[in-house]
Amino acid sequence: MKNKQLLVIIAAAVIGGLVALVGYSALLDKKERTIMAEVKEPVSMVNLKAGLDSSTDFTYAAEKTINAVVNVKTQTTIQYRNPIYEFFYGERYPGESEPQVGIGSGVIITADGYIVTNNHVIENSDKVSVTLNDKREYEAKVVGTDRSTDLALLKIVAENLPFMAFGNSDELKVGEWVLAVGNPFNISSTVTAGIVSAKGRSMAIIDDDYRIESFIQTDASVNRGNSGGALVNLRGEMVGINTAIVSPTGGNVGISFAIPSSIVQKVVKDLIEFGTVQRAIMGVQIQEITAELAKNKDIDIQDGVFVEAVNDNSAAKEAGIESGDIIVKINNQVVKTPSELQEQVGRYRPGDKINVTLKRKDKTKQIEVTLRNLQGDTGVVKAGTYETILGAKVVNLDDQDLKRLGLKYGVKVTELQEGKLKSEGVKPGFVITQVNNKPVYSVEELGKIFKSVKGGVYIEGVYPNGVVAYYAFGL
């Protein structure tokens, strides 16, 4: 009996132990599962994955912008010299003519048909047309151009067009994804992707004494025909106009350049409001601070722009800027290179006031500068006056055009309607320098000359490509 009771007690103890063991194991397992369930992925990893997922999806930006980019086609008539005429008469004379077709891209920026493109895409063209992404074609009017930024503004007669909003190019960061939208090799509606590889680049590729170059450099695939197309951020906003590539072969090698939207917006506003760009200048000659310059000038800072000289009667001179100063900020915006300084100043108009922060002999100074125009005052510069003479619209040349063409006087033919000059073969872009051996200094003077002429007319002039031409006809 006792043995039986002992066995029962032992059995109960064993069973109790097993139950306790199983219960403890279950409890432990439950705790472990609870602890594991509470472990979460680190916040930084979650954010990183979310950032990668969103930043590599280009479909939204592509769909939002592709219909706002157009194909730009130009037609220019090329005239060849007549060697036989030159042999007998000892002077150049226009011979056979041949049409030349050019291609590029453009970006619709308003629903009523304003389109921005590069100046080099449409320069000296007789005719400009654009083709939308839906294949509609329009003849375009050139509203205005700006050689110093290589921008041009076109206008087509249309309504309710898809257009692209401007983004803030200042917010772009090196390494950020961007899209290039355009028409390379005349292949429409092409989107390529890359990153911003540098900012504030100056490549001396714009042929103008007052050029403003502060390009956005990218590795997005850009080729011939992309000029004038859009550089787009992933929100579908235009942050630049694709302008140039650097390549030994003429094809894409991973380096392309775009004009920042901050410059594009300013030029577009000026062309719409005034017909010409309001160019503001400080009147300083500047240099980048290199190691050699820093050593020669005993400069102990690397950032900033060195003022080599200050022009007489300039905005900088009047404000008190001196040779040897180092400009470090424009309106609290840091400038490290001449191109960055030119970009900042280029955003303003004559008469605007800017705050210039500079270093002078280890002291920091803030100077207010009232910017001036190229003529040395603060007034608004109006587009050249024009008249329509013998069916041609002619405008006065500014100092930049005269200098570029190597002329001291002349007026330019910008448009041609049916009339005597068109029928005699005169083309847009022709600069009239003399009529019946009388120099032509202005549109007004040209009009007086034609009014006084009786009988024959002998016109001398030059085309932008340097070809001298002569036209003779009777009135």
Order of alpha helices (4+ residues) and beta strands (2+ residues): alpha-alpha-alpha-beta-alpha-beta-beta-alpha-beta-beta-beta-beta-beta-beta-beta-beta-beta-beta-alpha-beta-alpha-beta-alpha-beta-beta-alpha-beta-beta-beta-beta-alpha-beta-alpha-beta-beta-alpha-beta-beta
